[in-house]
Amino acid sequence: MKLDSEYYDVIVEFSADIKSYVAPHATVREALKQNVVYDAVLRKLQLIAETTQRFSQGFKQQHSHIAWREMSGFRNILVHDYLGTIDDHVIIEVIEHHIPILVQQLTTAMETPHDPT
């Protein structure tokens, strides 16, 4: 079984990957116009959302201010949206606002002593 710190590391890594995919473009919207970038970003977002589900229950309870349920719901949308109807505004909002907030919240949480139960 992996430790919460390992899941944190994965999320930080995948967040950095997303940044590197969109960085060469003027805006996130421009980056997402490239099919390869769009697909890569969606995959990393899916993996981030899946990884949030793997944190221990104790960690999730101790850090209940983190949007665990919302991330799980977002993962389900990403995985089951076979027809590609996810609004680009939502993807942009997640990339520009929600992922940085998640990383910051997790960084703070990882710096806080917690009960591993």
TALIN-V265400 format. One record per residue. RES is the residue in one small letter. PSI is psi in degrees with one decimal (999 if undefined). BURIAL is 1 if it has 9 or more other C-alpha atoms within 8 Angstrom, else 0. Layout:
res: {RES;RES}
psi: {PSI;PSI}
burial: {BURIAL;BURIAL}
This chain:
res: {m;k;l;d;s;e;y;y;d;v;i;v;e;f;s;a;d;i;k;s;y;v;a;p;h;a;t;v;r;e;a;l;k;q;n;v;v;y;d;a;v;l;r;k;l;q;l;i;a;e;t;t;q;r;f;s;q;g;f;k;q;q;h;s;h;i;a;w;r;e;m;s;g;f;r;n;i;l;v;h;d;y;l;g;t;i;d;d;h;v;i;i;e;v;i;e;h;h;i;p;i;l;v;q;q;l;t;t;a;m;e;t;p;h;d;p;t}
psi: {133.0;157.5;156.3;-35.8;-31.9;-38.0;-38.9;-47.6;-40.4;-45.1;-42.5;-43.9;-47.2;-32.9;-42.3;-37.4;-46.3;-45.6;-42.0;-30.0;-37.9;-17.4;-39.6;-7.0;156.0;-38.8;164.3;-41.2;-44.1;-41.7;-41.8;-12.2;-19.7;118.5;-40.4;-42.7;-46.6;-50.0;-42.0;-42.6;-46.7;-39.8;-44.6;-38.2;-41.5;-45.3;-36.8;-47.6;-41.3;-39.5;-35.0;-25.7;-16.2;-10.0;149.9;152.1;-39.3;-42.7;-44.5;-41.0;-40.5;-26.0;54.2;-11.1;-15.9;141.4;63.6;-48.7;-41.2;-39.4;-38.9;-43.2;-39.7;-39.9;-44.2;-38.8;-46.1;-43.0;-38.2;4.7;73.0;-22.4;2.8;41.1;13.8;127.5;129.2;-31.5;-38.0;-45.8;-44.6;-44.3;-43.2;-46.1;-46.5;-28.6;-53.3;-40.9;-46.3;-38.3;-45.0;-47.4;-42.6;-44.0;-42.2;-37.2;-46.7;-43.4;-39.4;-25.8;-13.1;128.6;136.8;157.9;121.0;7.0;999}
burial: {0;0;0;1;0;0;1;1;0;1;1;1;0;1;1;0;1;1;0;0;1;1;1;0;0;0;0;1;0;1;1;1;0;0;0;0;1;1;0;1;1;1;0;1;1;1;1;1;1;1;1;1;0;0;1;1;0;1;1;1;0;0;0;0;0;1;0;1;0;0;1;1;0;1;1;0;1;1;0;0;1;0;0;0;0;1;0;0;0;0;1;1;1;1;1;0;0;1;1;1;0;1;1;0;1;1;1;0;1;1;0;0;0;0;0;0;0}
